Amino acid sequence: MFKTRLISGILLLLVTVLIVARGGFLLLGVLCTISLIGMSELFRIFKIRRNYLGGAGYLVAIAYYILLLVQKGESITFLTILYMILLMVIYVFTFPKFRSEQVQVAFFGLFYVAVMLSYVFQVRALEGGGFAVWLIFLSAWGCDTCAYCVGMLFGKHKMAPKLSPKKSVEGGIGGIVGAAILGGIYAALINHYGDASVSIISYALICGVGGMISQVGDLAASAIKRNHEIKDYGTLIPGHGGILDRFDSVIFTAPIIYYMAIFFIS
């Protein structure tokens, strides 16, 4: 399992680097596809994966990404309202086929997966986004790696014993500090080799905060799994599980990096 996890992790990293570096329509299309898969994984738990509620979620997610593509962000609020109305129309005219909780999950799933993940593209599209977008992955996956290493070496106090028994407070702190250090090193490297002239302190701060938020995203995804007694959201990525198992921290980190990049970098 470790070998499988390592190989698939390396391949995932390489594919991510190629797609994010390319940006543009390719990145947007891949994020849309990942979002649809992630929504499907979430909807499967609540039994709305292949019915009217799930179908409405997929269609609106695609419409949302099309609005991003054509730069019609001002229409997203209107799309959100239409989506809510559509869900309630389905709920009313198929009653009692669906429970109110399923309608709520359909609405939640669009934002939790599709909208939050889309901020990877939105960071990439910022001025200087070619550099800033990597802060998302340094914060999410870098923090996860640092937290694991520190936790294995020094972890004694459980962070959330009922939710994730293996996570420790020491590991969590180590992850945040590690992410901040990675952000500072990354800034120094792109200043030296990429002629970027970015603030090392700003990049370190952004990654530190991103690392903190990424752990919340990880635990939030775990909480949903614990509530419904499942181990993984899917089996798409060998050794890692599904899209939500691998991108749970990125989902939370991407929007935070976007707004911090605007505030500290722009």
Number of C-alpha atoms within 10 A of each C-alpha: 9 8 9 12 15 14 14 16 17 11 12 13 13 11 12 15 14 11 16 20 16 13 20 15 12 14 20 22 17 16 23 24 15 18 28 22 20 26 27 25 21 27 21 15 16 15 14 20 19 11 10 16 24 26 15 17 28 23 12 18 25 17 15 22 22 16 16 18 15 8 10 12 14 10 12 15 10 10 16 16 10 13 20 14 12 17 20 16 12 16 19 12 9 11 10 9 9 16 10 10 9 18 20 14 20 25 18 15 24 24 18 18 27 28 19 18 24 22 25 28 25 17 26 22 15 16 13 15 20 15 18 22 25 22 31 29 25 25 33 31 21 24 32 23 17 22 28 20 15 19 23 15 11 13 20 14 15 17 17 13 11 10 16 15 11 17 22 23 18 20 29 24 19 24 30 28 22 26 34 30 21 22 27 21 15 20 24 19 14 15 15 11 8 11 9 14 11 17 15 20 16 19 26 24 21 27 35 27 19 30 37 23 23 32 25 15 20 22 17 16 20 21 15 15 18 15 9 11 10 12 11 18 23 20 13 12 16 15 16 20 16 19 24 26 22 18 22 25 29 28 28 27 31 29 21 21 26 23 15 19 22 12 10 13 16 11
